[in-house]
């Protein structure tokens, strides 16, 4: 079975969406006891997400060509 470039992009996009939702849920669970609210709390969680993604790429959690 051959996968088109369009289908490959669709699968990658869906995977990115689902993975980011799971990661953000984990981050929110871990920061639930942090005494921040609103934008400050959301910005903290976004910063943690960025750092986690950078670490995953740096650690080569999966082989990327």
PDB file with one MODEL, atoms N, CA, C and O in Angstrom:
MODEL        1
ATOM      1  N   UNK A   1       0.837  -1.181   0.000  1.00  0.00           N
ATOM      2  CA  UNK A   1       0.000   0.000   0.000  1.00  0.00           C
ATOM      3  C   UNK A   1       0.878   1.238   0.000  1.00  0.00           C
ATOM      4  O   UNK A   1       1.794   1.363   0.812  1.00  0.00           O
ATOM      5  N   UNK A   2       0.597   2.131  -0.897  1.00  0.00           N
ATOM      6  CA  UNK A   2       1.355   3.364  -1.009  1.00  0.00           C
ATOM      7  C   UNK A   2       0.603   4.490  -0.292  1.00  0.00           C
ATOM      8  O   UNK A   2      -0.610   4.632  -0.448  1.00  0.00           O
ATOM      9  N   UNK A   3       1.321   5.274   0.480  1.00  0.00           N
ATOM     10  CA  UNK A   3       0.725   6.407   1.179  1.00  0.00           C
ATOM     11  C   UNK A   3       1.129   7.683   0.459  1.00  0.00           C
ATOM     12  O   UNK A   3       2.309   7.919   0.198  1.00  0.00           O
ATOM     13  N   UNK A   4       0.143   8.494   0.147  1.00  0.00           N
ATOM     14  CA  UNK A   4       0.421   9.749  -0.545  1.00  0.00           C
ATOM     15  C   UNK A   4       1.022  10.760   0.424  1.00  0.00           C
ATOM     16  O   UNK A   4       0.913  10.616   1.641  1.00  0.00           O
ATOM     17  N   UNK A   5       1.646  11.766  -0.128  1.00  0.00           N
ATOM     18  CA  UNK A   5       2.213  12.850   0.677  1.00  0.00           C
ATOM     19  C   UNK A   5       1.118  13.535   1.488  1.00  0.00           C
ATOM     20  O   UNK A   5       1.322  13.895   2.647  1.00  0.00           O
ATOM     21  N   UNK A   6      -0.039  13.709   0.869  1.00  0.00           N
ATOM     22  CA  UNK A   6      -1.180  14.331   1.556  1.00  0.00           C
ATOM     23  C   UNK A   6      -1.612  13.499   2.758  1.00  0.00           C
ATOM     24  O   UNK A   6      -1.852  14.044   3.836  1.00  0.00           O
ATOM     25  N   UNK A   7      -1.712  12.190   2.581  1.00  0.00           N
ATOM     26  CA  UNK A   7      -2.114  11.305   3.679  1.00  0.00           C
ATOM     27  C   UNK A   7      -1.058  11.296   4.776  1.00  0.00           C
ATOM     28  O   UNK A   7      -1.393  11.304   5.960  1.00  0.00           O
ATOM     29  N   UNK A   8       0.213  11.280   4.391  1.00  0.00           N
ATOM     30  CA  UNK A   8       1.297  11.316   5.358  1.00  0.00           C
ATOM     31  C   UNK A   8       1.228  12.590   6.200  1.00  0.00           C
ATOM     32  O   UNK A   8       1.401  12.542   7.417  1.00  0.00           O
ATOM     33  N   UNK A   9       0.975  13.725   5.553  1.00  0.00           N
ATOM     34  CA  UNK A   9       0.835  14.988   6.275  1.00  0.00           C
ATOM     35  C   UNK A   9      -0.367  14.971   7.216  1.00  0.00           C
ATOM     36  O   UNK A   9      -0.295  15.478   8.335  1.00  0.00           O
ATOM     37  N   UNK A  10      -1.466  14.387   6.758  1.00  0.00           N
ATOM     38  CA  UNK A  10      -2.661  14.283   7.591  1.00  0.00           C
ATOM     39  C   UNK A  10      -2.381  13.439   8.840  1.00  0.00           C
ATOM     40  O   UNK A  10      -2.762  13.816   9.949  1.00  0.00           O
ATOM     41  N   UNK A  11      -1.721  12.310   8.652  1.00  0.00           N
ATOM     42  CA  UNK A  11      -1.384  11.448   9.785  1.00  0.00           C
ATOM     43  C   UNK A  11      -0.449  12.159  10.765  1.00  0.00           C
ATOM     44  O   UNK A  11      -0.623  12.054  11.979  1.00  0.00           O
ATOM     45  N   UNK A  12       0.533  12.873  10.243  1.00  0.00           N
ATOM     46  CA  UNK A  12       1.473  13.605  11.101  1.00  0.00           C
ATOM     47  C   UNK A  12       0.741  14.699  11.879  1.00  0.00           C
ATOM     48  O   UNK A  12       0.993  14.889  13.069  1.00  0.00           O
ATOM     49  N   UNK A  13      -0.160  15.414  11.215  1.00  0.00           N
ATOM     50  CA  UNK A  13      -0.908  16.478  11.885  1.00  0.00           C
ATOM     51  C   UNK A  13      -1.793  15.912  12.993  1.00  0.00           C
ATOM     52  O   UNK A  13      -1.827  16.453  14.098  1.00  0.00           O
ATOM     53  N   UNK A  14      -2.505  14.829  12.702  1.00  0.00           N
ATOM     54  CA  UNK A  14      -3.360  14.204  13.710  1.00  0.00           C
ATOM     55  C   UNK A  14      -2.543  13.696  14.893  1.00  0.00           C
ATOM     56  O   UNK A  14      -2.964  13.822  16.043  1.00  0.00           O
ATOM     57  N   UNK A  15      -1.395  13.133  14.613  1.00  0.00           N
ATOM     58  CA  UNK A  15      -0.520  12.648  15.677  1.00  0.00           C
ATOM     59  C   UNK A  15      -0.023  13.808  16.533  1.00  0.00           C
ATOM     60  O   UNK A  15       0.022  13.698  17.758  1.00  0.00           O
ATOM     61  N   UNK A  16       0.346  14.910  15.902  1.00  0.00           N
ATOM     62  CA  UNK A  16       0.809  16.086  16.635  1.00  0.00           C
ATOM     63  C   UNK A  16      -0.293  16.643  17.541  1.00  0.00           C
ATOM     64  O   UNK A  16      -0.037  17.003  18.690  1.00  0.00           O
ATOM     65  N   UNK A  17      -1.509  16.710  17.022  1.00  0.00           N
ATOM     66  CA  UNK A  17      -2.632  17.221  17.811  1.00  0.00           C
ATOM     67  C   UNK A  17      -2.884  16.335  19.019  1.00  0.00           C
ATOM     68  O   UNK A  17      -2.998  16.826  20.143  1.00  0.00           O
ATOM     69  N   UNK A  18      -2.972  15.034  18.791  1.00  0.00           N
ATOM     70  CA  UNK A  18      -3.252  14.106  19.875  1.00  0.00           C
ATOM     71  C   UNK A  18      -2.119  14.086  20.896  1.00  0.00           C
ATOM     72  O   UNK A  18      -2.369  14.048  22.101  1.00  0.00           O
ATOM     73  N   UNK A  19      -0.886  14.111  20.424  1.00  0.00           N
ATOM     74  CA  UNK A  19       0.263  14.082  21.329  1.00  0.00           C
ATOM     75  C   UNK A  19       0.333  15.345  22.172  1.00  0.00           C
ATOM     76  O   UNK A  19       0.628  15.276  23.365  1.00  0.00           O
ATOM     77  N   UNK A  20       0.066  16.490  21.574  1.00  0.00           N
ATOM     78  CA  UNK A  20       0.128  17.734  22.342  1.00  0.00           C
ATOM     79  C   UNK A  20      -0.966  17.777  23.402  1.00  0.00           C
ATOM     80  O   UNK A  20      -0.748  18.308  24.492  1.00  0.00           O
ATOM     81  N   UNK A  21      -2.143  17.224  23.097  1.00  0.00           N
ATOM     82  CA  UNK A  21      -3.211  17.166  24.087  1.00  0.00           C
ATOM     83  C   UNK A  21      -2.815  16.283  25.270  1.00  0.00           C
ATOM     84  O   UNK A  21      -3.063  16.636  26.423  1.00  0.00           O
ATOM     85  N   UNK A  22      -2.205  15.146  24.986  1.00  0.00           N
ATOM     86  CA  UNK A  22      -1.765  14.240  26.048  1.00  0.00           C
ATOM     87  C   UNK A  22      -0.658  14.893  26.880  1.00  0.00           C
ATOM     88  O   UNK A  22      -0.677  14.833  28.109  1.00  0.00           O
ATOM     89  N   UNK A  23       0.303  15.514  26.199  1.00  0.00           N
ATOM     90  CA  UNK A  23       1.404  16.173  26.918  1.00  0.00           C
ATOM     91  C   UNK A  23       0.889  17.312  27.790  1.00  0.00           C
ATOM     92  O   UNK A  23       1.309  17.447  28.940  1.00  0.00           O
ATOM     93  N   UNK A  24      -0.018  18.135  27.256  1.00  0.00           N
ATOM     94  CA  UNK A  24      -0.533  19.257  28.039  1.00  0.00           C
ATOM     95  C   UNK A  24      -1.323  18.757  29.240  1.00  0.00           C
ATOM     96  O   UNK A  24      -1.260  19.358  30.312  1.00  0.00           O
ATOM     97  N   UNK A  25      -2.058  17.677  29.077  1.00  0.00           N
ATOM     98  CA  UNK A  25      -2.766  17.087  30.209  1.00  0.00           C
ATOM     99  C   UNK A  25      -1.807  16.648  31.302  1.00  0.00           C
ATOM    100  O   UNK A  25      -2.071  16.847  32.487  1.00  0.00           O
ATOM    101  N   UNK A  26      -0.695  16.050  30.900  1.00  0.00           N
ATOM    102  CA  UNK A  26       0.322  15.627  31.859  1.00  0.00           C
ATOM    103  C   UNK A  26       0.954  16.831  32.564  1.00  0.00           C
ATOM    104  O   UNK A  26       1.178  16.810  33.774  1.00  0.00           O
ATOM    105  N   UNK A  27       1.234  17.866  31.794  1.00  0.00           N
ATOM    106  CA  UNK A  27       1.824  19.075  32.371  1.00  0.00           C
ATOM    107  C   UNK A  27       0.856  19.712  33.358  1.00  0.00           C
ATOM    108  O   UNK A  27       1.259  20.093  34.457  1.00  0.00           O
ATOM    109  N   UNK A  28      -0.411  19.834  32.983  1.00  0.00           N
ATOM    110  CA  UNK A  28      -1.398  20.434  33.877  1.00  0.00           C
ATOM    111  C   UNK A  28      -1.553  19.621  35.158  1.00  0.00           C
ATOM    112  O   UNK A  28      -1.743  20.187  36.234  1.00  0.00           O
ATOM    113  N   UNK A  29      -1.472  18.311  35.049  1.00  0.00           N
ATOM    114  CA  UNK A  29      -1.555  17.451  36.225  1.00  0.00           C
ATOM    115  C   UNK A  29      -0.359  17.712  37.143  1.00  0.00           C
ATOM    116  O   UNK A  29      -0.506  17.779  38.364  1.00  0.00           O
ATOM    117  N   UNK A  30       0.823  17.856  36.546  1.00  0.00           N
ATOM    118  CA  UNK A  30       2.041  18.067  37.337  1.00  0.00           C
ATOM    119  C   UNK A  30       2.109  19.464  37.953  1.00  0.00           C
ATOM    120  O   UNK A  30       2.769  19.652  38.975  1.00  0.00           O
ATOM    121  N   UNK A  31       1.438  20.444  37.350  1.00  0.00           N
ATOM    122  CA  UNK A  31       1.489  21.814  37.865  1.00  0.00           C
ATOM    123  C   UNK A  31       0.200  22.205  38.589  1.00  0.00           C
ATOM    124  O   UNK A  31      -0.024  23.386  38.854  1.00  0.00           O
ATOM    125  N   UNK A  32      -0.634  21.241  38.904  1.00  0.00           N
ATOM    126  CA  UNK A  32      -1.927  21.529  39.531  1.00  0.00           C
ATOM    127  C   UNK A  32      -1.777  22.250  40.870  1.00  0.00           C
ATOM    128  O   UNK A  32      -2.648  23.031  41.252  1.00  0.00           O
ATOM    129  N   UNK A  33      -0.690  21.997  41.578  1.00  0.00           N
ATOM    130  CA  UNK A  33      -0.519  22.614  42.895  1.00  0.00           C
ATOM    131  C   UNK A  33       0.297  23.911  42.852  1.00  0.00           C
ATOM    132  O   UNK A  33       0.634  24.466  43.897  1.00  0.00           O
ATOM    133  N   UNK A  34       0.613  24.391  41.653  1.00  0.00           N
ATOM    134  CA  UNK A  34       1.348  25.647  41.503  1.00  0.00           C
ATOM    135  C   UNK A  34       0.374  26.801  41.749  1.00  0.00           C
ATOM    136  O   UNK A  34      -0.738  26.814  41.222  1.00  0.00           O
ATOM    137  N   UNK A  35       0.805  27.757  42.549  1.00  0.00           N
ATOM    138  CA  UNK A  35      -0.094  28.858  42.904  1.00  0.00           C
ATOM    139  C   UNK A  35      -0.017  29.995  41.881  1.00  0.00           C
ATOM    140  O   UNK A  35       0.434  31.100  42.184  1.00  0.00           O
ATOM    141  N   UNK A  36      -0.464  29.695  40.677  1.00  0.00           N
ATOM    142  CA  UNK A  36      -0.576  30.679  39.603  1.00  0.00           C
ATOM    143  C   UNK A  36      -1.962  30.518  38.997  1.00  0.00           C
ATOM    144  O   UNK A  36      -2.563  29.446  39.066  1.00  0.00           O
ATOM    145  N   UNK A  37      -2.460  31.590  38.406  1.00  0.00           N
ATOM    146  CA  UNK A  37      -3.765  31.513  37.744  1.00  0.00           C
ATOM    147  C   UNK A  37      -3.708  32.231  36.405  1.00  0.00           C
ATOM    148  O   UNK A  37      -2.795  33.011  36.138  1.00  0.00           O
ATOM    149  N   UNK A  38      -4.693  31.955  35.579  1.00  0.00           N
ATOM    150  CA  UNK A  38      -4.866  32.663  34.317  1.00  0.00           C
ATOM    151  C   UNK A  38      -3.687  32.562  33.372  1.00  0.00           C
ATOM    152  O   UNK A  38      -3.103  31.494  33.185  1.00  0.00           O
ATOM    153  N   UNK A  39      -3.347  33.704  32.776  1.00  0.00           N
ATOM    154  CA  UNK A  39      -2.285  33.751  31.773  1.00  0.00           C
ATOM    155  C   UNK A  39      -0.943  33.292  32.324  1.00  0.00           C
ATOM    156  O   UNK A  39      -0.171  32.638  31.623  1.00  0.00           O
ATOM    157  N   UNK A  40      -0.667  33.631  33.571  1.00  0.00           N
ATOM    158  CA  UNK A  40       0.613  33.235  34.174  1.00  0.00           C
ATOM    159  C   UNK A  40       0.734  31.704  34.218  1.00  0.00           C
ATOM    160  O   UNK A  40       1.780  31.149  33.883  1.00  0.00           O
ATOM    161  N   UNK A  41      -0.329  31.042  34.630  1.00  0.00           N
ATOM    162  CA  UNK A  41      -0.361  29.578  34.683  1.00  0.00           C
ATOM    163  C   UNK A  41      -0.265  28.981  33.287  1.00  0.00           C
ATOM    164  O   UNK A  41       0.484  28.028  33.072  1.00  0.00           O
ATOM    165  N   UNK A  42      -1.012  29.527  32.341  1.00  0.00           N
ATOM    166  CA  UNK A  42      -0.979  29.030  30.963  1.00  0.00           C
ATOM    167  C   UNK A  42       0.403  29.220  30.338  1.00  0.00           C
ATOM    168  O   UNK A  42       0.896  28.340  29.633  1.00  0.00           O
ATOM    169  N   UNK A  43       1.020  30.365  30.598  1.00  0.00           N
ATOM    170  CA  UNK A  43       2.366  30.617  30.069  1.00  0.00           C
ATOM    171  C   UNK A  43       3.383  29.644  30.653  1.00  0.00           C
ATOM    172  O   UNK A  43       4.276  29.178  29.946  1.00  0.00           O
ATOM    173  N   UNK A  44       3.250  29.336  31.944  1.00  0.00           N
ATOM    174  CA  UNK A  44       4.138  28.348  32.569  1.00  0.00           C
ATOM    175  C   UNK A  44       3.997  27.002  31.865  1.00  0.00           C
ATOM    176  O   UNK A  44       4.996  26.366  31.530  1.00  0.00           O
ATOM    177  N   UNK A  45       2.769  26.572  31.643  1.00  0.00           N
ATOM    178  CA  UNK A  45       2.531  25.274  31.013  1.00  0.00           C
ATOM    179  C   UNK A  45       3.057  25.249  29.574  1.00  0.00           C
ATOM    180  O   UNK A  45       3.604  24.240  29.129  1.00  0.00           O
ATOM    181  N   UNK A  46       2.893  26.350  28.854  1.00  0.00           N
ATOM    182  CA  UNK A  46       3.425  26.420  27.486  1.00  0.00           C
ATOM    183  C   UNK A  46       4.954  26.362  27.492  1.00  0.00           C
ATOM    184  O   UNK A  46       5.554  25.727  26.625  1.00  0.00           O
ATOM    185  N   UNK A  47       5.576  27.015  28.454  1.00  0.00           N
ATOM    186  CA  UNK A  47       7.039  26.983  28.548  1.00  0.00           C
ATOM    187  C   UNK A  47       7.536  25.567  28.856  1.00  0.00           C
ATOM    188  O   UNK A  47       8.531  25.114  28.289  1.00  0.00           O
ATOM    189  N   UNK A  48       6.842  24.879  29.751  1.00  0.00           N
ATOM    190  CA  UNK A  48       7.201  23.494  30.054  1.00  0.00           C
ATOM    191  C   UNK A  48       7.057  22.632  28.801  1.00  0.00           C
ATOM    192  O   UNK A  48       7.904  21.779  28.534  1.00  0.00           O
ATOM    193  N   UNK A  49       5.995  22.850  28.036  1.00  0.00           N
ATOM    194  CA  UNK A  49       5.778  22.098  26.790  1.00  0.00           C
ATOM    195  C   UNK A  49       6.929  22.335  25.821  1.00  0.00           C
ATOM    196  O   UNK A  49       7.467  21.381  25.258  1.00  0.00           O
ATOM    197  N   UNK A  50       7.313  23.591  25.619  1.00  0.00           N
ATOM    198  CA  UNK A  50       8.418  23.900  24.704  1.00  0.00           C
ATOM    199  C   UNK A  50       9.701  23.217  25.143  1.00  0.00           C
ATOM    200  O   UNK A  50      10.419  22.641  24.326  1.00  0.00           O
ATOM    201  N   UNK A  51       9.987  23.283  26.441  1.00  0.00           N
ATOM    202  CA  UNK A  51      11.220  22.658  26.945  1.00  0.00           C
ATOM    203  C   UNK A  51      11.189  21.144  26.795  1.00  0.00           C
ATOM    204  O   UNK A  51      12.200  20.528  26.460  1.00  0.00           O
ATOM    205  N   UNK A  52      10.028  20.545  27.043  1.00  0.00           N
ATOM    206  CA  UNK A  52       9.894  19.094  26.901  1.00  0.00           C
ATOM    207  C   UNK A  52      10.120  18.670  25.452  1.00  0.00           C
ATOM    208  O   UNK A  52      10.807  17.683  25.193  1.00  0.00           O
ATOM    209  N   UNK A  53       9.544  19.413  24.511  1.00  0.00           N
ATOM    210  CA  UNK A  53       9.726  19.083  23.096  1.00  0.00           C
ATOM    211  C   UNK A  53      11.187  19.228  22.680  1.00  0.00           C
ATOM    212  O   UNK A  53      11.711  18.393  21.943  1.00  0.00           O
ATOM    213  N   UNK A  54      11.846  20.291  23.154  1.00  0.00           N
ATOM    214  CA  UNK A  54      13.267  20.474  22.843  1.00  0.00           C
ATOM    215  C   UNK A  54      14.098  19.322  23.398  1.00  0.00           C
ATOM    216  O   UNK A  54      15.007  18.830  22.729  1.00  0.00           O
ATOM    217  N   UNK A  55      13.789  18.894  24.621  1.00  0.00           N
ATOM    218  CA  UNK A  55      14.509  17.769  25.219  1.00  0.00           C
ATOM    219  C   UNK A  55      14.277  16.483  24.440  1.00  0.00           C
ATOM    220  O   UNK A  55      15.206  15.699  24.246  1.00  0.00           O
ATOM    221  N   UNK A  56      13.058  16.263  23.998  1.00  0.00           N
ATOM    222  CA  UNK A  56      12.754  15.053  23.237  1.00  0.00           C
ATOM    223  C   UNK A  56      13.561  15.012  21.947  1.00  0.00           C
ATOM    224  O   UNK A  56      14.079  13.963  21.566  1.00  0.00           O
ATOM    225  N   UNK A  57      13.665  16.146  21.279  1.00  0.00           N
ATOM    226  CA  UNK A  57      14.445  16.201  20.042  1.00  0.00           C
ATOM    227  C   UNK A  57      15.928  16.031  20.347  1.00  0.00           C
ATOM    228  O   UNK A  57      16.628  15.295  19.651  1.00  0.00           O
ATOM    229  N   UNK A  58      16.406  16.708  21.381  1.00  0.00           N
ATOM    230  CA  UNK A  58      17.820  16.622  21.754  1.00  0.00           C
ATOM    231  C   UNK A  58      18.207  15.193  22.141  1.00  0.00           C
ATOM    232  O   UNK A  58      19.278  14.710  21.774  1.00  0.00           O
ATOM    233  N   UNK A  59      17.335  14.536  22.875  1.00  0.00           N
ATOM    234  CA  UNK A  59      17.615  13.173  23.332  1.00  0.00           C
ATOM    235  C   UNK A  59      17.372  12.140  22.238  1.00  0.00           C
ATOM    236  O   UNK A  59      17.612  10.948  22.431  1.00  0.00           O
ATOM    237  N   UNK A  60      16.896  12.605  21.099  1.00  0.00           N
ATOM    238  CA  UNK A  60      16.590  11.719  19.985  1.00  0.00           C
ATOM    239  C   UNK A  60      15.684  10.579  20.425  1.00  0.00           C
ATOM    240  O   UNK A  60      15.969   9.398  20.225  1.00  0.00           O
ATOM    241  N   UNK A  61      14.566  10.997  21.041  1.00  0.00           N
ATOM    242  CA  UNK A  61      13.585  10.022  21.543  1.00  0.00           C
ATOM    243  C   UNK A  61      13.143   9.088  20.422  1.00  0.00           C
ATOM    244  O   UNK A  61      12.718   7.962  20.682  1.00  0.00           O
ATOM    245  N   UNK A  62      13.240   9.539  19.208  1.00  0.00           N
ATOM    246  CA  UNK A  62      12.980   8.716  18.036  1.00  0.00           C
ATOM    247  C   UNK A  62      13.913   9.211  16.950  1.00  0.00           C
ATOM    248  O   UNK A  62      14.352  10.361  16.980  1.00  0.00           O
ATOM    249  N   UNK A  63      14.209   8.379  16.023  1.00  0.00           N
ATOM    250  CA  UNK A  63      15.166   8.737  14.971  1.00  0.00           C
ATOM    251  C   UNK A  63      14.535   9.699  13.983  1.00  0.00           C
ATOM    252  O   UNK A  63      13.511   9.402  13.368  1.00  0.00           O
ATOM    253  N   UNK A  64      15.165  10.857  13.841  1.00  0.00           N
ATOM    254  CA  UNK A  64      14.712  11.859  12.890  1.00  0.00           C
ATOM    255  C   UNK A  64      15.829  12.085  11.902  1.00  0.00           C
ATOM    256  O   UNK A  64      16.956  12.379  12.302  1.00  0.00           O
ATOM    257  N   UNK A  65      15.543  11.956  10.614  1.00  0.00           N
ATOM    258  CA  UNK A  65      16.557  12.152   9.591  1.00  0.00           C
ATOM    259  C   UNK A  65      16.717  13.605   9.264  1.00  0.00           C
ATOM    260  O   UNK A  65      17.536  13.961   8.416  1.00  0.00           O
TER     261      UNK A  65
ENDMDL
END
